[in-house]
């Protein structure tokens, strides 16, 4: 019997020519993947003109000591729903451990803790997510669309957003300058 390979705790990199402008140069932190489907949060682009302070103010949370960090474009699904990817040194209501590598929180308690200075050491905020139904991601991985890579959490917390896509390919041993947006036909 063949064992399924799941990508929780890895990163998906959009290949050139993925065919969907919403995912051009995307880097997605895979937070959940099993036989029921997959969920990832985009970390390769930010929402222009939107900072954490504005999000906190909309939620009626005083920004406190939180820096006005950029908010990431997490994906096209539920773009008004917020998520925080963060280090494992904090946990709250409904916090999901992601393969022992990082955590995912989607409730207001993590934002309150960040504003109060009692939250996780490392974090990033995103709006929306990328989701796949059962078998959908596996099918996409067989076509020219995504490359999965395992990289350390520096990809999330210590690499500038504009460098994450290139970093992912380098971690996989691929020079992204040599990639083509066209696939071969024989």
RATANOR-V681960 format. One line per field, one symbol per residue. ss: DSSP state (@ for helix, = for strand, . for the rest). psi: psi as a letter, one per 30 degrees, with the letter a starting at -180 (. if undefined). A space follows every 10 residues. Layout:
ss->???
psi->???
This chain:
ss->.......... ====...... @@@...==== ====..==== ==...===== =@@@@@@@.. .........= ===...==== ======.... .....===.. .====..@@@ @@@@@@.... ..======== ==...@@@@@ @....====. ...@@@@... @@@@@@@@@@ @....@@@.. ......
psi->kkkkklgkga kkkklkgfgj ffgkgkkkjj fkjaffalkl kkgflljkgk leeeeeeegh kkfbgklill kljflfkiff kkljkllggk kakgkkkjgg ealkkglfee eeeeefggal eklkklkllk kklkfeeeee ffljekkkkj llffeefgkk effeeeeeee ffgkjfffkk gkllk.
